[in-house]
Structure formats: C-alpha cells, structure tokens
Amino acid sequence: MDRDFLDNISCMGESMKLTEVIQARTSVRKYKESPSVGNDIIRKLIELGMRAPSPKNRQPWQVIHVTGMEKDHF
C-alpha cells in the first residue's frame, strides 16, 4: 500500500492522516432540532453513496428524503 495515501487524507477541507480520521470518528445519538444540512449537500452525499461497490453490482440501495410534516411522522 502506498505510504503517502496513509499520510495525506483530505477530510472536510482539512488534511489529516488516515489514522487521525479513523480515531476522530464519533457516533451521534442526539441530533439538533433544526436541520443544518442543505439539499445540495444531501444530494451530493447520495450521489457519492451510489458509487459504493455492491455485490455483483446489484446496487440495492433505496433512498427516501423526507422533510417537514412527513419527517415528524417518520
């Protein structure tokens, strides 16, 4: 494996080592009431997620983006 890959990872505009990225990962169990993620960011994340490998290229994912009252019922 290329050693340079382990040393230079760009994460949210910051250059970090891969080990730093892994160690900085956290789990979130409480979310803010007001959404702070714009539709353009959500769309980009979905597009990037669609590039993830899947078994036999089946691409089995389904995405539902709900807002407003629908979100409250979800």
C-alpha positions, -999 to +999 in steps of 0.1 A: +000+000+000+012+035-008+025+051+023+016+086+010-021+075+009-020+069+047-004+102+054-025+126+033-062+123+035-085+153+028-114+153+052-139+182+052-113+205+038-086+195+063-055+174+055-053+146+080-036+112+084-058+082+078-052+071+114-064+106+126-096+103+105-103+069+120-096+079+155-116+111+152-148+092+142-177+096+166-212+083+170-241+108+173-272+098+192-287+132+197-294+155+168-303+191+166-339+201+161-333+223+131-317+208+100-283+223+092-277+203+060-288+218+028-305+198+000-274+203-022-252+185+004-278+157+008-279+153-030-241+151-032-239+125-004-265+104-021-246+106-054-213+096-037-230+068-019-243+054-052-207+049-062-201+025-034-195-011-045-222-036-042-223-074-046-225-083-083-231-046-090-268-050-079-269-015-063-297-025-039-300+009-022-331+030-019-331+065-005-361+084+008-355+120+018-384+134+039-389+169+053-415+189+072-445+170+085-435+137+068-403+138+087-421+143+120-443+112+113-412+092+103 
